[in-house]
Amino acid sequence: MKFADLEMKNPIVIASGPVTATIDQLKEAEKNGAAAVSIKQVMTRQSFRGNLRAYSVPEEVIIFPIDKRLDVEEGLALTRQAKEQTSLVVMVNLSSQEKDIEEYGRLAKRFEDVGADAIEINMCCPNFSLSKRQLGMDITEEDIETGAITGQNPKLAGEIVKVIKDYVKIPVIPKLTPTALDIGAVAEGCVRNGADGLSLVGGPSLAAPPVDIYNGGLPLYPLMDPGAFGAINGSAIRYATFKVTGQVAQRVSVPLVSSGGIDTWEHAIQMMMWGASAVSMCTSIMWRGFEVVDRIRKGMEQFLEAQGYHSYDEIVGLSLKHISSSDHLGLRPGYAQIDPAK
């Protein structure tokens, strides 16, 4: 199959995150049948450094306010290793923290030169100035206006895409934030300026964990104090990802890769029916290991065969014709049934 001019053996992409930060992880991804990976976010400059801390309830939600990012040289080295030691399609998730927007293009070109197959522009990470803005904190000259902040503005997002397209020949795929006022407008701005595909994730992008009611309301993050709003992922955002995918699929014609809450092969098929041409996962791997990728891949293939489909293209967007606004719904008569056992 093809995604944004990339030849892929199946629609499964491992999302940029804690599971795509080392060559050993990428090898495990390939061993378990993934077609592509997006390496851990690469930054030109880091305003703070950290290691992963998260509130996690397996099968439900993960919220992490801090994680390690890759410096440019670390990202270049990982990209080289991935191209030399695997057959994966390698996407590079990157963002520039420089005031000169041309730095996006120069950075992307460096990764193209070491073999990257595509550039995934990070317009979604909320754990920088977006988090501070939502807390009402002052934004200083030292704060990095990147990630989800760039994904709020259709004009800026489009300009970044155009700059990168001027520097590289490989596909450019912005990863958009669900917190944009109109993600469809941001998507259109990116596509007008040459985006070859779009990467989507459900939202809201930030959440807060529960608190310890017997310990002064301390947020229930392990090994960390104080707490912070954090990026929310996992099963809890699946339905928001369905919505974002369906929304953007009706606004643009480029292929979409969607992530957020895909835990089973059924979820992956549903995501494609909402308009995704490829599906991406991270949290399910953190909870269950890379073996979940193999189970999802096999389930998807068996579904296509059992239902008489000849390719994944046949199921992309099937659900879109069944969605409308609330004032156009046709209601059928019926009534609720009560379960007396509950």
Contacts in CASP RR format, 6 or more apart in sequence:
PFRMAT RR
TARGET T0000
AUTHOR 0000-0000-0000
METHOD contacts of the structure
MODEL  1
MKFADLEMKNPIVIASGPVTATIDQLKEAEKNGAAAVSIKQVMTRQSFRG
NLRAYSVPEEVIIFPIDKRLDVEEGLALTRQAKEQTSLVVMVNLSSQEKD
IEEYGRLAKRFEDVGADAIEINMCCPNFSLSKRQLGMDITEEDIETGAIT
GQNPKLAGEIVKVIKDYVKIPVIPKLTPTALDIGAVAEGCVRNGADGLSL
VGGPSLAAPPVDIYNGGLPLYPLMDPGAFGAINGSAIRYATFKVTGQVAQ
RVSVPLVSSGGIDTWEHAIQMMMWGASAVSMCTSIMWRGFEVVDRIRKGM
EQFLEAQGYHSYDEIVGLSLKHISSSDHLGLRPGYAQIDPAK
1 7 0 8 1.000
1 8 0 8 1.000
1 9 0 8 1.000
1 10 0 8 1.000
1 11 0 8 1.000
1 311 0 8 1.000
1 312 0 8 1.000
1 313 0 8 1.000
2 8 0 8 1.000
3 11 0 8 1.000
3 36 0 8 1.000
3 197 0 8 1.000
3 255 0 8 1.000
3 257 0 8 1.000
3 277 0 8 1.000
3 278 0 8 1.000
4 118 0 8 1.000
4 171 0 8 1.000
4 173 0 8 1.000
4 196 0 8 1.000
4 197 0 8 1.000
4 254 0 8 1.000
4 255 0 8 1.000
5 171 0 8 1.000
5 196 0 8 1.000
6 36 0 8 1.000
6 89 0 8 1.000
6 117 0 8 1.000
6 118 0 8 1.000
6 171 0 8 1.000
7 89 0 8 1.000
8 35 0 8 1.000
8 36 0 8 1.000
8 89 0 8 1.000
8 278 0 8 1.000
9 33 0 8 1.000
9 35 0 8 1.000
10 33 0 8 1.000
10 35 0 8 1.000
10 297 0 8 1.000
10 300 0 8 1.000
10 301 0 8 1.000
10 312 0 8 1.000
11 35 0 8 1.000
11 268 0 8 1.000
11 272 0 8 1.000
11 276 0 8 1.000
11 277 0 8 1.000
11 278 0 8 1.000
11 279 0 8 1.000
11 300 0 8 1.000
11 312 0 8 1.000
12 33 0 8 1.000
12 34 0 8 1.000
12 35 0 8 1.000
12 36 0 8 1.000
12 268 0 8 1.000
12 278 0 8 1.000
12 279 0 8 1.000
12 280 0 8 1.000
12 281 0 8 1.000
12 293 0 8 1.000
12 296 0 8 1.000
12 297 0 8 1.000
12 300 0 8 1.000
13 34 0 8 1.000
13 35 0 8 1.000
13 36 0 8 1.000
13 37 0 8 1.000
13 38 0 8 1.000
13 89 0 8 1.000
13 91 0 8 1.000
13 257 0 8 1.000
13 259 0 8 1.000
13 278 0 8 1.000
13 279 0 8 1.000
13 280 0 8 1.000
14 20 0 8 1.000
14 26 0 8 1.000
14 29 0 8 1.000
14 34 0 8 1.000
14 36 0 8 1.000
14 37 0 8 1.000
14 38 0 8 1.000
14 280 0 8 1.000
14 281 0 8 1.000
14 282 0 8 1.000
14 285 0 8 1.000
14 293 0 8 1.000
15 38 0 8 1.000
15 201 0 8 1.000
15 259 0 8 1.000
15 260 0 8 1.000
15 280 0 8 1.000
15 281 0 8 1.000
15 282 0 8 1.000
16 38 0 8 1.000
16 39 0 8 1.000
16 40 0 8 1.000
16 41 0 8 1.000
16 91 0 8 1.000
16 93 0 8 1.000
16 120 0 8 1.000
16 122 0 8 1.000
16 175 0 8 1.000
16 282 0 8 1.000
17 38 0 8 1.000
17 40 0 8 1.000
17 41 0 8 1.000
17 67 0 8 1.000
17 93 0 8 1.000
17 282 0 8 1.000
18 40 0 8 1.000
18 52 0 8 1.000
18 67 0 8 1.000
18 282 0 8 1.000
18 286 0 8 1.000
19 25 0 8 1.000
19 29 0 8 1.000
19 282 0 8 1.000
19 285 0 8 1.000
19 286 0 8 1.000
19 290 0 8 1.000
20 26 0 8 1.000
20 29 0 8 1.000
20 37 0 8 1.000
20 38 0 8 1.000
20 39 0 8 1.000
20 40 0 8 1.000
20 282 0 8 1.000
21 39 0 8 1.000
21 40 0 8 1.000
21 68 0 8 1.000
21 70 0 8 1.000
21 78 0 8 1.000
22 78 0 8 1.000
23 78 0 8 1.000
23 81 0 8 1.000
23 82 0 8 1.000
23 85 0 8 1.000
25 290 0 8 1.000
26 37 0 8 1.000
26 39 0 8 1.000
26 78 0 8 1.000
26 81 0 8 1.000
26 82 0 8 1.000
26 85 0 8 1.000
26 86 0 8 1.000
26 88 0 8 1.000
27 85 0 8 1.000
27 86 0 8 1.000
28 290 0 8 1.000
29 37 0 8 1.000
29 88 0 8 1.000
29 290 0 8 1.000
29 293 0 8 1.000
30 86 0 8 1.000
30 87 0 8 1.000
30 88 0 8 1.000
31 290 0 8 1.000
32 290 0 8 1.000
32 291 0 8 1.000
32 292 0 8 1.000
32 293 0 8 1.000
32 294 0 8 1.000
32 297 0 8 1.000
33 293 0 8 1.000
33 294 0 8 1.000
33 297 0 8 1.000
34 88 0 8 1.000
34 293 0 8 1.000
34 297 0 8 1.000
35 88 0 8 1.000
35 89 0 8 1.000
36 88 0 8 1.000
36 89 0 8 1.000
36 90 0 8 1.000
36 91 0 8 1.000
36 117 0 8 1.000
36 278 0 8 1.000
37 82 0 8 1.000
37 88 0 8 1.000
37 89 0 8 1.000
37 90 0 8 1.000
37 91 0 8 1.000
38 91 0 8 1.000
38 92 0 8 1.000
38 93 0 8 1.000
38 120 0 8 1.000
38 199 0 8 1.000
38 280 0 8 1.000
39 70 0 8 1.000
39 75 0 8 1.000
39 78 0 8 1.000
39 79 0 8 1.000
39 82 0 8 1.000
39 90 0 8 1.000
39 91 0 8 1.000
39 92 0 8 1.000
39 93 0 8 1.000
40 68 0 8 1.000
40 69 0 8 1.000
40 70 0 8 1.000
40 75 0 8 1.000
40 78 0 8 1.000
40 93 0 8 1.000
41 69 0 8 1.000
41 70 0 8 1.000
41 93 0 8 1.000
41 94 0 8 1.000
41 95 0 8 1.000
41 122 0 8 1.000
41 125 0 8 1.000
42 69 0 8 1.000
42 70 0 8 1.000
42 71 0 8 1.000
42 72 0 8 1.000
42 74 0 8 1.000
42 75 0 8 1.000
42 92 0 8 1.000
42 93 0 8 1.000
42 94 0 8 1.000
42 95 0 8 1.000
42 107 0 8 1.000
42 111 0 8 1.000
43 69 0 8 1.000
43 70 0 8 1.000
43 71 0 8 1.000
43 72 0 8 1.000
43 94 0 8 1.000
43 95 0 8 1.000
43 97 0 8 1.000
43 144 0 8 1.000
43 146 0 8 1.000
44 72 0 8 1.000
44 95 0 8 1.000
44 96 0 8 1.000
44 97 0 8 1.000
44 98 0 8 1.000
44 103 0 8 1.000
44 107 0 8 1.000
45 97 0 8 1.000
45 98 0 8 1.000
45 144 0 8 1.000
46 69 0 8 1.000
46 71 0 8 1.000
46 97 0 8 1.000
46 144 0 8 1.000
47 97 0 8 1.000
47 128 0 8 1.000
47 142 0 8 1.000
47 143 0 8 1.000
47 144 0 8 1.000
48 66 0 8 1.000
49 68 0 8 1.000
49 69 0 8 1.000
50 66 0 8 1.000
50 67 0 8 1.000
50 68 0 8 1.000
51 66 0 8 1.000
51 67 0 8 1.000
51 68 0 8 1.000
52 64 0 8 1.000
52 66 0 8 1.000
52 67 0 8 1.000
52 68 0 8 1.000
53 64 0 8 1.000
53 65 0 8 1.000
53 66 0 8 1.000
53 67 0 8 1.000
53 221 0 8 1.000
53 222 0 8 1.000
53 223 0 8 1.000
53 224 0 8 1.000
54 62 0 8 1.000
54 63 0 8 1.000
54 64 0 8 1.000
54 221 0 8 1.000
54 222 0 8 1.000
55 61 0 8 1.000
55 62 0 8 1.000
55 63 0 8 1.000
55 64 0 8 1.000
55 209 0 8 1.000
55 210 0 8 1.000
55 219 0 8 1.000
55 220 0 8 1.000
55 221 0 8 1.000
55 222 0 8 1.000
56 62 0 8 1.000
56 63 0 8 1.000
56 286 0 8 1.000
56 287 0 8 1.000
58 287 0 8 1.000
59 235 0 8 1.000
59 263 0 8 1.000
59 287 0 8 1.000
60 234 0 8 1.000
60 235 0 8 1.000
60 236 0 8 1.000
61 207 0 8 1.000
61 232 0 8 1.000
61 233 0 8 1.000
61 234 0 8 1.000
61 235 0 8 1.000
61 236 0 8 1.000
61 237 0 8 1.000
62 232 0 8 1.000
62 233 0 8 1.000
62 234 0 8 1.000
62 283 0 8 1.000
62 286 0 8 1.000
62 287 0 8 1.000
63 207 0 8 1.000
63 208 0 8 1.000
63 209 0 8 1.000
63 230 0 8 1.000
63 231 0 8 1.000
63 232 0 8 1.000
63 233 0 8 1.000
64 127 0 8 1.000
64 230 0 8 1.000
64 231 0 8 1.000
64 233 0 8 1.000
65 127 0 8 1.000
65 131 0 8 1.000
65 221 0 8 1.000
65 224 0 8 1.000
65 227 0 8 1.000
65 228 0 8 1.000
65 229 0 8 1.000
65 230 0 8 1.000
65 231 0 8 1.000
66 127 0 8 1.000
66 224 0 8 1.000
66 228 0 8 1.000
67 127 0 8 1.000
70 78 0 8 1.000
72 107 0 8 1.000
72 110 0 8 1.000
75 92 0 8 1.000
75 111 0 8 1.000
76 110 0 8 1.000
76 111 0 8 1.000
76 114 0 8 1.000
79 90 0 8 1.000
79 92 0 8 1.000
79 111 0 8 1.000
79 114 0 8 1.000
79 115 0 8 1.000
79 116 0 8 1.000
80 114 0 8 1.000
80 115 0 8 1.000
82 88 0 8 1.000
82 90 0 8 1.000
83 90 0 8 1.000
83 114 0 8 1.000
83 115 0 8 1.000
83 116 0 8 1.000
89 117 0 8 1.000
89 118 0 8 1.000
90 115 0 8 1.000
90 116 0 8 1.000
90 117 0 8 1.000
90 118 0 8 1.000
91 116 0 8 1.000
91 117 0 8 1.000
91 118 0 8 1.000
91 119 0 8 1.000
91 120 0 8 1.000
91 173 0 8 1.000
92 108 0 8 1.000
92 111 0 8 1.000
92 116 0 8 1.000
92 118 0 8 1.000
92 119 0 8 1.000
92 120 0 8 1.000
93 120 0 8 1.000
93 122 0 8 1.000
93 175 0 8 1.000
94 104 0 8 1.000
94 107 0 8 1.000
94 108 0 8 1.000
94 111 0 8 1.000
94 119 0 8 1.000
94 120 0 8 1.000
94 121 0 8 1.000
94 122 0 8 1.000
95 121 0 8 1.000
95 122 0 8 1.000
95 123 0 8 1.000
95 125 0 8 1.000
95 146 0 8 1.000
95 147 0 8 1.000
95 150 0 8 1.000
96 103 0 8 1.000
96 104 0 8 1.000
96 105 0 8 1.000
96 107 0 8 1.000
96 146 0 8 1.000
97 144 0 8 1.000
97 146 0 8 1.000
101 159 0 8 1.000
101 160 0 8 1.000
101 163 0 8 1.000
102 163 0 8 1.000
104 121 0 8 1.000
104 160 0 8 1.000
104 163 0 8 1.000
104 164 0 8 1.000
105 163 0 8 1.000
105 164 0 8 1.000
105 166 0 8 1.000
105 167 0 8 1.000
105 168 0 8 1.000
106 167 0 8 1.000
108 119 0 8 1.000
108 164 0 8 1.000
108 167 0 8 1.000
108 168 0 8 1.000
108 172 0 8 1.000
109 167 0 8 1.000
109 168 0 8 1.000
111 119 0 8 1.000
112 119 0 8 1.000
112 167 0 8 1.000
112 168 0 8 1.000
112 169 0 8 1.000
112 170 0 8 1.000
116 170 0 8 1.000
117 170 0 8 1.000
117 171 0 8 1.000
118 170 0 8 1.000
118 171 0 8 1.000
118 172 0 8 1.000
118 173 0 8 1.000
118 196 0 8 1.000
119 164 0 8 1.000
119 168 0 8 1.000
119 170 0 8 1.000
119 171 0 8 1.000
119 172 0 8 1.000
119 173 0 8 1.000
120 173 0 8 1.000
120 174 0 8 1.000
120 175 0 8 1.000
120 199 0 8 1.000
121 160 0 8 1.000
121 161 0 8 1.000
121 164 0 8 1.000
121 172 0 8 1.000
121 173 0 8 1.000
121 174 0 8 1.000
121 175 0 8 1.000
122 146 0 8 1.000
122 147 0 8 1.000
122 175 0 8 1.000
123 147 0 8 1.000
123 148 0 8 1.000
123 150 0 8 1.000
123 151 0 8 1.000
123 157 0 8 1.000
123 160 0 8 1.000
123 174 0 8 1.000
123 175 0 8 1.000
123 176 0 8 1.000
123 177 0 8 1.000
123 186 0 8 1.000
124 147 0 8 1.000
124 148 0 8 1.000
124 151 0 8 1.000
124 175 0 8 1.000
124 176 0 8 1.000
124 177 0 8 1.000
124 178 0 8 1.000
124 199 0 8 1.000
124 201 0 8 1.000
124 205 0 8 1.000
125 146 0 8 1.000
125 147 0 8 1.000
125 148 0 8 1.000
125 231 0 8 1.000
126 147 0 8 1.000
126 148 0 8 1.000
126 177 0 8 1.000
126 179 0 8 1.000
126 205 0 8 1.000
126 206 0 8 1.000
126 229 0 8 1.000
126 230 0 8 1.000
126 231 0 8 1.000
127 228 0 8 1.000
127 230 0 8 1.000
127 231 0 8 1.000
128 143 0 8 1.000
128 144 0 8 1.000
128 145 0 8 1.000
128 146 0 8 1.000
128 147 0 8 1.000
128 148 0 8 1.000
128 149 0 8 1.000
129 139 0 8 1.000
129 143 0 8 1.000
129 144 0 8 1.000
129 145 0 8 1.000
129 146 0 8 1.000
129 149 0 8 1.000
130 147 0 8 1.000
130 148 0 8 1.000
130 149 0 8 1.000
130 177 0 8 1.000
130 179 0 8 1.000
130 205 0 8 1.000
130 206 0 8 1.000
131 206 0 8 1.000
131 228 0 8 1.000
131 229 0 8 1.000
131 230 0 8 1.000
132 138 0 8 1.000
132 139 0 8 1.000
132 143 0 8 1.000
133 139 0 8 1.000
133 149 0 8 1.000
134 206 0 8 1.000
134 229 0 8 1.000
135 228 0 8 1.000
135 229 0 8 1.000
139 145 0 8 1.000
147 177 0 8 1.000
148 177 0 8 1.000
148 179 0 8 1.000
148 205 0 8 1.000
150 156 0 8 1.000
150 157 0 8 1.000
150 160 0 8 1.000
151 157 0 8 1.000
151 174 0 8 1.000
151 176 0 8 1.000
151 177 0 8 1.000
151 180 0 8 1.000
151 186 0 8 1.000
152 177 0 8 1.000
152 179 0 8 1.000
152 180 0 8 1.000
152 181 0 8 1.000
152 186 0 8 1.000
153 186 0 8 1.000
154 182 0 8 1.000
154 185 0 8 1.000
154 186 0 8 1.000
154 188 0 8 1.000
154 189 0 8 1.000
154 190 0 8 1.000
155 189 0 8 1.000
157 174 0 8 1.000
157 176 0 8 1.000
157 186 0 8 1.000
157 189 0 8 1.000
157 190 0 8 1.000
158 189 0 8 1.000
158 190 0 8 1.000
158 192 0 8 1.000
158 193 0 8 1.000
158 195 0 8 1.000
159 193 0 8 1.000
160 174 0 8 1.000
161 172 0 8 1.000
161 174 0 8 1.000
161 189 0 8 1.000
161 190 0 8 1.000
161 193 0 8 1.000
161 194 0 8 1.000
161 195 0 8 1.000
162 193 0 8 1.000
162 194 0 8 1.000
164 172 0 8 1.000
165 172 0 8 1.000
165 193 0 8 1.000
165 194 0 8 1.000
171 196 0 8 1.000
171 197 0 8 1.000
172 194 0 8 1.000
172 195 0 8 1.000
172 196 0 8 1.000
172 197 0 8 1.000
173 195 0 8 1.000
173 196 0 8 1.000
173 197 0 8 1.000
173 198 0 8 1.000
173 199 0 8 1.000
173 257 0 8 1.000
174 190 0 8 1.000
174 195 0 8 1.000
174 197 0 8 1.000
174 198 0 8 1.000
174 199 0 8 1.000
175 198 0 8 1.000
175 199 0 8 1.000
175 200 0 8 1.000
175 201 0 8 1.000
176 183 0 8 1.000
176 186 0 8 1.000
176 187 0 8 1.000
176 190 0 8 1.000
176 198 0 8 1.000
176 199 0 8 1.000
176 200 0 8 1.000
176 201 0 8 1.000
176 248 0 8 1.000
177 183 0 8 1.000
177 201 0 8 1.000
177 205 0 8 1.000
178 200 0 8 1.000
178 201 0 8 1.000
178 202 0 8 1.000
178 203 0 8 1.000
178 204 0 8 1.000
178 205 0 8 1.000
178 240 0 8 1.000
178 244 0 8 1.000
179 203 0 8 1.000
179 204 0 8 1.000
179 205 0 8 1.000
179 206 0 8 1.000
180 186 0 8 1.000
183 200 0 8 1.000
183 244 0 8 1.000
183 247 0 8 1.000
183 248 0 8 1.000
184 247 0 8 1.000
184 248 0 8 1.000
184 251 0 8 1.000
184 252 0 8 1.000
185 251 0 8 1.000
187 198 0 8 1.000
187 248 0 8 1.000
187 251 0 8 1.000
187 252 0 8 1.000
188 251 0 8 1.000
188 252 0 8 1.000
189 195 0 8 1.000
190 198 0 8 1.000
191 197 0 8 1.000
191 198 0 8 1.000
191 252 0 8 1.000
191 253 0 8 1.000
191 254 0 8 1.000
195 254 0 8 1.000
196 254 0 8 1.000
197 254 0 8 1.000
197 255 0 8 1.000
197 256 0 8 1.000
197 257 0 8 1.000
198 248 0 8 1.000
198 252 0 8 1.000
198 254 0 8 1.000
198 255 0 8 1.000
198 256 0 8 1.000
198 257 0 8 1.000
199 256 0 8 1.000
199 257 0 8 1.000
199 258 0 8 1.000
199 259 0 8 1.000
199 280 0 8 1.000
200 241 0 8 1.000
200 244 0 8 1.000
200 245 0 8 1.000
200 248 0 8 1.000
200 256 0 8 1.000
200 257 0 8 1.000
200 258 0 8 1.000
200 259 0 8 1.000
200 276 0 8 1.000
201 233 0 8 1.000
201 237 0 8 1.000
201 241 0 8 1.000
201 244 0 8 1.000
201 258 0 8 1.000
201 259 0 8 1.000
201 260 0 8 1.000
202 237 0 8 1.000
202 240 0 8 1.000
202 241 0 8 1.000
202 243 0 8 1.000
202 244 0 8 1.000
202 260 0 8 1.000
203 232 0 8 1.000
203 237 0 8 1.000
203 240 0 8 1.000
203 241 0 8 1.000
203 244 0 8 1.000
204 232 0 8 1.000
204 240 0 8 1.000
205 231 0 8 1.000
205 232 0 8 1.000
206 229 0 8 1.000
206 230 0 8 1.000
206 231 0 8 1.000
206 232 0 8 1.000
207 229 0 8 1.000
207 230 0 8 1.000
207 231 0 8 1.000
207 232 0 8 1.000
208 219 0 8 1.000
208 229 0 8 1.000
208 230 0 8 1.000
209 219 0 8 1.000
209 220 0 8 1.000
209 221 0 8 1.000
210 219 0 8 1.000
210 220 0 8 1.000
211 217 0 8 1.000
211 218 0 8 1.000
211 219 0 8 1.000
211 220 0 8 1.000
212 218 0 8 1.000
212 219 0 8 1.000
212 220 0 8 1.000
218 225 0 8 1.000
219 226 0 8 1.000
219 227 0 8 1.000
221 227 0 8 1.000
233 260 0 8 1.000
233 261 0 8 1.000
233 282 0 8 1.000
233 283 0 8 1.000
234 260 0 8 1.000
234 261 0 8 1.000
234 263 0 8 1.000
234 283 0 8 1.000
234 284 0 8 1.000
235 261 0 8 1.000
235 263 0 8 1.000
235 283 0 8 1.000
236 261 0 8 1.000
237 260 0 8 1.000
237 261 0 8 1.000
238 260 0 8 1.000
238 261 0 8 1.000
238 262 0 8 1.000
238 263 0 8 1.000
238 267 0 8 1.000
241 258 0 8 1.000
241 259 0 8 1.000
241 260 0 8 1.000
241 261 0 8 1.000
241 262 0 8 1.000
241 271 0 8 1.000
242 270 0 8 1.000
242 271 0 8 1.000
242 274 0 8 1.000
244 258 0 8 1.000
245 256 0 8 1.000
245 258 0 8 1.000
245 271 0 8 1.000
245 274 0 8 1.000
245 275 0 8 1.000
245 276 0 8 1.000
246 274 0 8 1.000
246 275 0 8 1.000
246 317 0 8 1.000
246 319 0 8 1.000
246 320 0 8 1.000
246 323 0 8 1.000
248 256 0 8 1.000
249 256 0 8 1.000
249 274 0 8 1.000
249 275 0 8 1.000
249 276 0 8 1.000
249 317 0 8 1.000
249 320 0 8 1.000
250 320 0 8 1.000
255 277 0 8 1.000
255 278 0 8 1.000
256 275 0 8 1.000
256 276 0 8 1.000
256 277 0 8 1.000
256 278 0 8 1.000
257 276 0 8 1.000
257 277 0 8 1.000
257 278 0 8 1.000
257 279 0 8 1.000
257 280 0 8 1.000
258 271 0 8 1.000
258 274 0 8 1.000
258 275 0 8 1.000
258 276 0 8 1.000
258 278 0 8 1.000
258 279 0 8 1.000
258 280 0 8 1.000
259 279 0 8 1.000
259 280 0 8 1.000
259 281 0 8 1.000
259 282 0 8 1.000
260 280 0 8 1.000
260 281 0 8 1.000
260 282 0 8 1.000
260 283 0 8 1.000
261 267 0 8 1.000
261 281 0 8 1.000
261 283 0 8 1.000
261 284 0 8 1.000
262 268 0 8 1.000
262 271 0 8 1.000
262 279 0 8 1.000
262 280 0 8 1.000
262 281 0 8 1.000
262 284 0 8 1.000
262 296 0 8 1.000
263 281 0 8 1.000
263 284 0 8 1.000
263 292 0 8 1.000
264 295 0 8 1.000
264 296 0 8 1.000
265 295 0 8 1.000
265 296 0 8 1.000
265 297 0 8 1.000
265 298 0 8 1.000
265 299 0 8 1.000
265 300 0 8 1.000
265 302 0 8 1.000
265 303 0 8 1.000
268 279 0 8 1.000
268 296 0 8 1.000
268 300 0 8 1.000
269 300 0 8 1.000
269 303 0 8 1.000
269 315 0 8 1.000
270 319 0 8 1.000
271 279 0 8 1.000
272 279 0 8 1.000
272 312 0 8 1.000
272 315 0 8 1.000
272 316 0 8 1.000
272 317 0 8 1.000
273 315 0 8 1.000
273 316 0 8 1.000
273 317 0 8 1.000
273 318 0 8 1.000
273 319 0 8 1.000
274 317 0 8 1.000
274 319 0 8 1.000
274 320 0 8 1.000
275 316 0 8 1.000
275 317 0 8 1.000
275 319 0 8 1.000
275 320 0 8 1.000
276 316 0 8 1.000
277 312 0 8 1.000
277 313 0 8 1.000
277 316 0 8 1.000
281 292 0 8 1.000
281 293 0 8 1.000
281 296 0 8 1.000
284 292 0 8 1.000
285 292 0 8 1.000
285 293 0 8 1.000
300 312 0 8 1.000
303 309 0 8 1.000
304 310 0 8 1.000
304 311 0 8 1.000
304 312 0 8 1.000
304 315 0 8 1.000
309 315 0 8 1.000
END
